[in-house]
Structure formats: structure tokens, C-alpha cells
Amino acid sequence: MTGATGTLAQLRSHPRGVQLLLVNQFTINLGFYMLMPYLAAHLSGTLGLAAWAVGLVLGVRNFSQQGMFLVGGTLADRLGHKPMIVAGCVLRTLGFAALGLVSSVPALIAASAVAGLAGALFNPAVRAYLAADAGDRRVEAFALFQVFYQAGILLGPLVGLVLTGVDFSLTCLVAAGLFAVLSVVQIKALPPRPRDPDTGAAPGTEKATGDGPPGGVLRQWRGILAHRSFLLFSLAMTGSYVLTFQVYLALPLEVRRIGGEGGGATAAVALLFVVSGVCTILGQTRMTAWCGARWEPGVAVAIGLVVMGLAFVPLLVATALPVPEAGTARWLLAALPPALAALLLAVGTMIAYPFEMDIVVRLAGGRWVATHYGFYQTVCGIGITLGNLVTGAAVDASRAAGAPALPWAALGVLGLGSAVALHALHRAGRLAPARPVTV
């Protein structure tokens, strides 16, 4: 059975809600990535905004999404997963349409904030719905989720490149149109998930656990903050998100450092995303099945983190090589070590991600799962922000000091340290369900 055939067979074997959410996630990423890679150039070029204004517009979108994940997850548990998924798609329709139609800084900031809030509403809800509908097959479902997720990332920029070549407003309107269609499809076709109003889970979960109703939102959040195992797991996993984000930050910077700013360097940067996306699309489901047959979830995540840490070894080795003056040899040095790092980061993520998502549900005990996902994404988002600041500073310092190996060594240590922390949590039994899981 080929990878594509096996993926489609697995997709058809899941409930209709899971199938729809996977196709929706592909479309969500298609719409997002056909627009976002070209937004900065539109703001600075077509609209002529200053660099600080461009940074503000982009930063507001990221902040409104990362900062509101916990709120979005809480609303999904209390009001229902489907309403938040639909609301997020409607808001992103409005936000993306506005980004293509407005030109003043205040209007752009508002549109960016709306687009970010949309992600905060549907991201935790989608994951919680998927985990609930897949039942005891949720690891497999999250493996499929990652395939569709990466396919959207891979195809989106290519579609956006064609549309933006005509006009960026067209790109925004097409992306908004995709989200409008998603809104209608999910209103009509996505089955509602029955839930217990006291737990956000399937009816009967609260009675099965023996816990009383959690009360208000603040009490619910305090309960999550008091869940020491979940907090430790969230903190340990921030390292993986810092590492995987380097495909967008440190790896392109390294390509440019050696390859310059010409078309060859641009092709080398594009290669990073092609390698990562194609690897995941072709290998994710088989990798998850292979790992699941051999390792417990905590072990699989720890091994994935080890692979992510080792991803920076090729770059570390490359810093010891002399940089050719020009030509094919220089391009190969600029392209191949970062591409190999991107490949290993993709493999590490393929190993870890489905089991990581499963552990969140296990630690939540099947109660307030969307809220747990929202909190988890918020913690990891803060970790990415801080990690990128440190990584950027390390890159600048290494260049000033003539020590290009410094950031790669530091990132490798971060990956291995996160793996040790995860394995310690697994050995201590902290990654087992806190309560009986009912989804």
C-alpha cells in the first residue's frame, strides 16, 4: 500500500466529522499560506508603510492569535466546538477580505487582529473535536491531521504566488472566499458534538470522574494551573516548537549568509519548505504506525525531540568547512545543510506530534480538552516568541564574534534537553491520564 493510498484509506475509515475537519484544515492552511507570506511585501511595497508599521500589523495578528488561544479553547468547551470553528472561519473571512481592501494603518491593524482572533477560536476547537470524534484512534487521526496541515502549507504559497502576481487584493479575496465556503460547509455538514456543560466533554464524564462541577472560568483556569504534570509537559514541549520554527528563522538566515540574496538563495529557502512538506505528506501515517507499535507515547515524543536536536548537527559540521568563493559549490553549501536540517526537523515532528496531541488529552482526563489545548498553545506560543528572540540574538552574536557554530550548538542542546525532560516526565508516570479518559 503506497503512502497516498494508505492515507486515503485511513481517511475514509474515520467518522464524517473527522474527515471533514481534515479537509477543512487543508483548506484553512491553503488560504492562510497563500496570503501571509506576501503580506509584508504588500504593506511595505504597494502601500508604502514604514517598517515599524509593517511589524505592528504582523505582530498584532500573531499576538491576537497566540494570546487568545486560552480564551478560544474555553469558549469551545462551554459553547461547543462546532460554533467556535464556524465563528473562527467567519471572522477570518472578514479579516482576510479587509486586508486586501483597506490601506490605513488603523484599519489594517483591526483586520489583522480579527484574522488572528479567528485562529484562536478555531484551532483549539478543531483539535478537541478531532480528539473526541476519533476516540481511541486519535493518534492516527492526528497523524492524518498533520498530513493535511502540511499539504496546505506546501500548496498555499504556490497559489498565492500566482494570484499575487496579478494583484494582492485578489489573493486576499480568494483566501477570504475559501473561508466563506468553509463557514457554510461546516454549518451544514459538521455534526455537532454532544457535551456535558460542566466538563466540556461527552455527557457523563463529570459523574464518572467523581469531580464536582468546576464552577466559573477563573476556577477552571486555576485548576489547569494547578495541574503540575500538564504544566511541566507544556514547558518541556516549548523546546520542540522553538526548534521547528527555525525553518522560518535561523535556517533561511543561514542560507542567505552563505548564498547571498540572489535567485539561487531564494530557491534554497524554498527547498526547506518543500523538503519538510513532502516528507510529512508521504511518510507521516506510516511513521506514526511504526512508532506506535514500538513505543509508549512519552517515549515517542522524547525520541522525536532527540531527532529535532540532532537536526542541527549538519549545520554545526558545515561551519567547519571553508566557504567557496562562488558557483555551484557555494550554493550546495548554502542549500544542503539547511535542507538536511529541515528534513530531520520534519522527521522529529512526524514522530512526536500525534503522540504529543494524544498526551494533552490524556492529561486533561477528557475534561475541558479544548481549554487544555488553548492553554498549551499559549504556553508554546510564548516559548516561540522568547526562543526566537534568543535565537536571533545568538545568530547576531555568533556573526560578530566569528563563531557561526554557536546558534546550532545551542539549538541542539535545547532539543536534547527537552528530550531529557520529557523522558523524565514519562519515567515518573506524569504523562499517564490524570482521570479516566472519556471522549
Buried (B, 14 or more C-beta within 10 A) or exposed (E): EEBEEEBEEBBEEBBEBBBBBBBBBBBBBBBBBBBBBBBBEBBBEEBEBEEEBBBBBBBBBBBBBBBBBBBBBBBBBBBBBBBBBBBBBBBBBBBBBBBBEBEEBEEBBBBBBBBBBBBBBBBBBBBBBBBBBBBEBBBBBBBBBBBBBBBBBBBBBBBBEEBBEEEBBBBBBBBBBBBBBBBEBBBEEBEEBEBBEBBBBBEEBBEBBEBEEBEEBEEBBEBBEEBEBBBBBBBBBBBBBBBBBBBBBBBBBBBBBBBBEEEBBBBBBBBBBBBBBBBBBBBBBBBBBEBBEEBBBBBBBBBBBBBBBBBBBBBBEBBEEEBBEEEEEBBBBBBBBBBBBBBBBBBBBBBBBBBBBBBBBBBBBBBBBBBBBBBBBBBBBBBBBEBBEBBBEBBEEBBEEEEBBBBBBBBBEBBBBBBBBBBBBBEEEBBBEBBEBBB
